Amino acid sequence: MFDIEKGIVKGIISQTSDKTIISVLIDNIEQLAINYSKLTGKINIGDEVLLNTTAVNLQLGTGGFHFVMYNLSASNIKSGKSGHIMKLRYTPYQIKVLALEEQDSPYHNAFNHFTTLNNMPIIVGTLHSMLIPIVSTIKYLSPNIKIAYIMTDGASLPIWLSDTVIKLKELSLIDTTITIGHAFGGDIETVNIYNGLIAAKEIAKCDISIVLMGPGIVGTGTKYGFTGIEQGYILDAVNTLGGCSIGVPRVGFSDKRARHTGISHHSITVFNEITMSKVNIPFFEFELESNHFKLIKEQINSFDLYKKHNIIIEKDNILEKALEHFNLSVETMGRSYYEDPSYFLTCSAAGVFVSNKILG
C-alpha cells in the first residue's frame, strides 16, 4: 500500500533532463522529493503535488526522498512515444517503451538471427556500488573498450535515480545503458536479460557488459531472501548464450553483521547453490591484511568453490590510480574506499581479470 500526501513545491534543488530534486512543504514541514520528468512532467515552484511518502515514513536506507506521483497543477500528459511493450504492467504506473526486440523495432530480426555471444565478457554483480570500481578499472586499463551497463529490475526501476550512471555517462566511461525486465529509462529497453545481453553485443556493439541492479538491493536476513540472488541465474544465462561469465563476489570486513564478513553469505549462496554452471570468480589478494585473505581462502575451501568454479586471484591494485585518474569516489552502505577497501578491491579484481586476461 501507498502512503500518499499532498505537498507544495518550495524549491528546485537540482535538475537534469530526467530527474528533478525538489523541496516540498508537507503539513508545514519542508522535505525532499524526486520528480521524474518523463513520468510526471516538468515541475515548478508553487506546484501542488501528490507524493508517495512510503519509504521515508518507513525510514528505509536508500533514498530519503519522497516521489512525485502526480502534479496537480499540470495539464494532462501525453507521452507521444512509440512502442507497445508495457513495464510496471497492470499497475496505475504502467508505462510503454519501445523494446528493441518488439516487432515494430528495426532491430527485431537481429534477435531471431542471433547465434552466440562468442565469449563476450559479461561481469555480473549484486550491488549498484560495484559499478564504479569495475568500470573505472576497465577503462583505466583498456580505454578504448566499449562498455554496456545492463540494469536489472532487482532494485530501483528507473535508471534515472542513479547519480552513478549519470556521472559515468558524462565521463564516457559507460557507452550504452540497457534496462531489462521492469527496469526502464536506459538507452535501450529489452524485456529480459537474454535479449539485454544480445542487444549489448549485436546492436550496441559493445565489447563487454556489466550486469548489476540499480540502487536499493532488497534483503531480509534469510538465506534466499535477497534480490541479489538474481546473480546466479544471470550467470547461467551468460553461459547459455555463449558468453564468458565473471561473477563478482561481495567481500568485506567492515560490516558489523557476521553474515557479511569475508565472502558475504549472499555470494556463498549464489556460487554454491544457485549458479548451475561454471563461472569465473576473481578475488583480490590483500597483502597488507593477510588474515582477511586467509579467511576468504577458508571460505572458498569450505564450500568447495574451487571445484565448482574457476577461482582467480588478482594481485594488481590499480583501483586508487583509476579513481584518481577519473576523479571518482566510491561508497557502499555509507562506507568509503578507506573504510572498506576489500569490498572495492574485489570489484576491481573483476575489471583487472577482464582487461588483462580476456581483452588484453
C-alpha positions in Angstrom: 0.0 0.0 0.0 1.0 3.6 -0.5 1.4 6.5 1.9 0.2 9.4 -0.1 0.4 13.0 0.9 -0.1 16.4 -0.7 2.7 19.0 -0.8 3.7 22.3 -2.3 6.9 22.7 -4.2 9.1 25.2 -2.4 12.4 25.0 -4.3 14.4 23.3 -7.0 17.5 21.7 -5.5 19.0 20.1 -8.7 17.7 19.3 -12.1 18.7 17.1 -15.1 16.6 16.3 -18.2 15.2 13.2 -16.4 15.2 13.9 -12.7 14.5 17.0 -10.5 15.2 17.0 -6.8 12.8 19.4 -5.1 11.9 20.7 -1.6 8.3 20.3 -0.8 6.2 21.6 2.1 4.1 18.9 3.7 2.0 19.9 6.7 4.3 22.9 7.2 7.4 20.7 7.2 9.9 21.1 4.4 11.1 17.8 3.0 12.9 16.4 -0.1 11.3 14.7 -3.1 12.2 13.5 -6.6 10.2 14.2 -9.7 10.9 12.1 -12.8 10.0 14.5 -15.7 9.5 11.6 -18.2 6.8 10.2 -15.8 5.1 13.1 -14.3 6.2 16.1 -16.4 8.0 19.2 -15.6 7.8 20.7 -12.1 7.7 24.3 -11.0 7.9 26.2 -7.7 4.4 26.6 -6.3 3.0 23.4 -7.9 0.8 21.3 -5.8 1.8 17.6 -6.0 0.8 14.2 -4.8 3.7 12.4 -3.1 4.5 8.8 -2.4 5.9 9.1 1.1 6.0 5.4 2.0 9.8 4.8 2.0 10.7 7.8 4.0 8.0 7.0 6.5 9.5 3.5 6.9 13.0 5.1 7.3 14.4 2.8 4.6 18.2 3.0 4.0 18.4 4.0 0.3 16.9 7.3 -0.6 15.5 9.7 2.0 13.2 11.1 -0.7 9.5 11.2 -1.4 8.4 10.7 -5.0 6.1 12.8 -7.0 3.1 10.7 -8.2 1.2 13.4 -9.9 1.5 17.2 -10.4 -1.9 18.6 -9.6 -1.0 21.9 -11.1 -0.1 20.4 -14.5 -2.2 19.7 -17.6 -2.9 16.2 -18.9 0.2 14.4 -20.1 0.5 12.5 -23.4 3.7 10.6 -23.9 3.7 10.7 -27.7 6.3 8.0 -27.7 6.4 4.9 -29.9 6.4 1.4 -28.5 4.0 -1.3 -27.4 5.8 -3.0 -24.5 4.5 -2.2 -21.1 6.6 -2.0 -18.0 5.2 -1.9 -14.5 2.3 -3.8 -16.1 -1.2 -3.7 -14.8 -0.4 -1.0 -12.2 -1.5 2.6 -12.2 2.0 3.4 -13.3 2.4 1.2 -16.3 4.4 2.8 -19.0 5.1 2.0 -22.6 8.5 1.6 -24.1 9.9 0.7 -27.5 11.6 -2.5 -26.6 14.4 -3.3 -29.1 13.1 -6.8 -29.7 9.4 -5.9 -30.4 8.0 -6.3 -33.9 7.9 -2.5 -34.5 11.6 -2.2 -33.8 14.0 -2.0 -36.7 16.2 -4.4 -34.7 13.6 -7.1 -34.3 15.2 -9.6 -36.7 18.6 -9.2 -35.0 17.3 -11.2 -32.1 15.9 -14.0 -34.3 19.2 -14.3 -36.2 21.4 -14.3 -33.1 23.7 -17.3 -32.6 26.2 -16.7 -29.8 27.8 -14.1 -27.6 31.1 -15.5 -28.9 32.9 -15.4 -25.5 32.0 -11.8 -24.8 33.0 -11.0 -21.2 29.9 -10.4 -19.0 30.6 -9.2 -15.4 27.7 -9.9 -13.1 27.5 -8.5 -9.6 24.9 -7.8 -6.9 25.2 -4.2 -5.6 25.0 -1.0 -7.6 28.1 0.3 -5.7 30.1 -2.2 -7.6 29.7 -0.3 -10.8 32.3 2.5 -10.4 35.2 0.3 -9.2 34.6 -2.2 -12.1 34.1 0.4 -14.8 36.9 2.7 -13.7 39.4 -0.2 -13.6 38.5 -1.5 -17.1 38.6 2.0 -18.7 41.8 2.8 -17.0 43.5 -0.4 -18.3 41.6 -0.6 -21.6 40.4 3.0 -22.5 39.1 2.0 -26.0 36.8 -0.7 -24.7 33.1 -0.1 -25.2 31.1 -0.9 -22.1 27.4 -1.6 -21.8 25.7 -1.3 -18.4 22.7 -3.6 -18.1 20.5 -2.6 -15.2 18.2 -5.3 -13.8 14.9 -4.8 -12.0 16.2 -6.2 -8.7 16.2 -2.7 -7.1 15.4 0.8 -8.4 13.4 0.5 -11.6 14.1 3.9 -13.2 17.7 4.2 -14.1 17.4 8.0 -13.6 17.7 7.5 -9.9 21.3 6.6 -10.2 23.7 9.5 -9.9 26.5 7.0 -10.5 25.2 6.2 -14.0 24.7 9.9 -14.8 28.4 10.6 -13.8 29.8 7.6 -15.7 27.9 8.5 -18.8 29.1 12.1 -18.6 32.7 10.8 -18.4 32.0 8.5 -21.3 33.1 5.5 -19.2 29.8 3.8 -19.9 28.9 3.7 -23.6 25.4 2.3 -23.5 22.8 1.6 -20.8 20.3 -1.2 -21.1 17.3 -1.6 -18.8 15.7 -5.0 -18.7 12.5 -6.5 -17.2 10.6 -3.8 -15.4 13.6 -1.5 -15.1 13.3 1.4 -17.5 15.0 4.5 -18.8 18.1 3.1 -20.4 19.4 3.9 -23.9 18.0 0.5 -24.8 15.0 -1.3 -23.4 14.5 -5.1 -23.5 12.1 -7.5 -21.9 14.6 -9.8 -20.2 18.3 -10.5 -19.5 18.8 -12.7 -22.5 17.8 -10.0 -25.0 19.6 -7.4 -23.0 22.8 -9.4 -23.5 22.1 -9.9 -27.1 21.4 -6.2 -27.6 24.7 -5.2 -25.9 26.6 -7.3 -28.4 24.6 -7.1 -31.6 23.0 -3.7 -31.5 25.2 -1.5 -29.2 28.3 -3.3 -30.5 29.9 -3.2 -27.0 33.0 -5.3 -26.1 31.9 -6.0 -22.5 28.7 -5.9 -20.4 28.4 -5.2 -16.7 25.1 -6.5 -15.2 24.0 -5.0 -11.9 20.8 -3.9 -10.3 20.2 -0.2 -9.6 20.4 1.4 -6.1 18.4 -0.3 -3.3 19.0 -4.0 -3.0 16.3 -5.8 -1.1 17.4 -8.1 1.8 15.6 -10.0 4.5 18.3 -11.6 6.6 17.3 -15.0 5.2 19.3 -17.4 3.1 17.4 -16.9 -0.2 15.5 -13.7 0.6 17.6 -11.1 -1.3 17.2 -9.7 -4.8 20.9 -10.2 -5.4 20.2 -13.8 -5.8 19.5 -12.9 -9.5 23.3 -13.0 -10.0 23.1 -16.8 -10.1 20.6 -17.3 -12.9 22.1 -14.3 -14.8 25.5 -16.0 -14.8 23.8 -19.1 -16.2 22.1 -17.0 -18.9 25.5 -15.7 -19.9 26.8 -19.2 -20.3 23.7 -20.4 -22.1 24.3 -17.7 -24.7 27.9 -18.5 -25.1 29.4 -15.6 -23.1 32.4 -15.5 -20.7 30.8 -15.3 -17.3 32.5 -13.4 -14.5 30.8 -13.4 -11.1 31.8 -10.6 -8.6 31.7 -11.8 -5.0 30.6 -9.5 -2.3 33.6 -9.3 0.1 34.0 -7.1 3.1 35.4 -6.8 6.6 33.7 -3.6 7.8 30.1 -4.7 8.0 29.1 -5.4 11.6 26.8 -8.3 10.5 28.8 -11.5 10.7 27.0 -13.0 7.7 28.6 -10.3 5.5 32.2 -10.8 6.9 34.7 -12.1 4.4 32.7 -13.5 1.5 29.1 -12.5 2.1 26.5 -15.2 2.7 24.8 -13.7 -0.4 27.7 -14.7 -2.6 28.2 -18.1 -0.9 24.5 -18.9 -1.6 24.8 -17.8 -5.3 28.0 -19.5 -6.1 27.4 -22.6 -4.1 23.7 -23.3 -4.8 22.1 -21.0 -7.3 24.5 -20.9 -10.3 24.3 -24.2 -12.1 27.2 -23.6 -14.5 30.9 -22.9 -14.0 31.9 -19.2 -13.9 35.0 -17.2 -13.3 35.2 -15.6 -9.8 38.1 -13.1 -9.3 39.3 -12.3 -5.8 41.9 -9.8 -4.7 44.8 -10.9 -2.6 45.1 -8.5 0.3 48.9 -8.3 1.0 48.6 -5.9 3.9 45.7 -7.7 5.6 46.8 -11.4 5.2 44.3 -12.5 7.9 41.5 -11.3 5.7 42.7 -13.2 2.7 43.2 -16.3 4.9 39.5 -16.2 5.9 38.5 -15.8 2.2 40.5 -18.9 1.3 39.0 -20.8 4.2 35.5 -19.9 2.9 36.4 -20.9 -0.6 37.7 -24.3 0.5 34.9 -25.0 3.0 32.3 -24.7 0.2 34.4 -26.4 -2.4 34.1 -23.4 -4.7 37.4 -24.4 -6.3 35.7 -27.5 -7.7 32.6 -25.7 -8.9 34.1 -22.6 -10.5 37.2 -21.0 -11.8 38.7 -19.1 -8.9 41.1 -16.3 -9.9 43.4 -14.5 -7.6 44.4 -11.0 -8.7 47.3 -9.1 -7.1 47.3 -5.9 -9.2 45.9 -2.9 -7.2 45.3 -0.2 -9.7 41.9 1.0 -8.3 43.2 4.0 -6.4 45.1 5.2 -9.6 41.9 4.6 -11.7 39.7 6.6 -9.3 42.2 9.4 -9.1 42.6 9.4 -12.9 38.8 9.8 -13.5 38.3 12.0 -10.4 35.8 9.5 -8.9 35.0 8.3 -5.4 33.3 5.2 -4.2 30.9 4.3 -1.4 29.0 1.3 -0.3 26.5 1.1 2.6 27.8 4.5 3.7 31.4 3.3 3.8 34.2 4.9 1.7 37.1 3.2 0.0 39.4 3.5 3.0 36.7 2.2 5.4 36.1 -1.0 3.4 38.9 -1.4 0.8 38.4 -5.2 0.5 35.0 -4.7 -1.0 36.1 -2.3 -3.7 39.4 -4.1 -4.5 37.4 -7.3 -5.0 35.2 -5.5 -7.5 38.2 -4.0 -9.2 39.7 -7.5 -9.5 37.0 -8.4 -11.9 38.0 -5.5 -14.1 41.7 -6.4 -13.9 40.8 -10.0 -14.9 38.8 -9.0 -17.9 41.3 -6.3 -19.1 44.4 -8.4 -18.7 43.3 -12.0 -19.2 40.5 -11.7 -21.7 40.6 -8.4 -23.6 44.4 -7.9 -23.2 
